[in-house]
Amino acid sequence: MKNKGIFIGVCAADVLMLAGCIYLYANQDRTAPVISFSENEIIYTDGMEAQELLNGVSAYDEQDGDVSYSLLVEKVSRTAEGQAVVTYAAKDASNNVAKSSRILPAEAAE
């Protein structure tokens, strides 16, 4: 009889811990920020500074609000058609990362 009570107690504790874990998991922020670009068009030039490429780019997260401070230029790739693909990344407080790319007209540095 005593073993049955211990078994029920352990099962109840397991159920409570499982419910707590499910609650914590369900309330986590797992949504990445949204990266958006302004309408102003820029022309990529070889060796262009990252700060110039970040002009007019913003990042917003539903939970954290404006996270534009976390924006960075991850990569710039030139295409055979004379364009440049610029890839941006932003991160929120929960370490959710968003990436977005845009294609810019490009010209050679003088």
Buried (B, 14 or more C-beta within 10 A) or exposed (E): EEEEEEEEEEEEEEEEEEEEEEEEEEEEBEEBBBBEBEEEEBEBBEEBEEEEBBEEBBBBBEEBEEBBEBBEBBEBEEEEEEBBBBBBBBBBEEEBEBEBEBEBEBEEEE
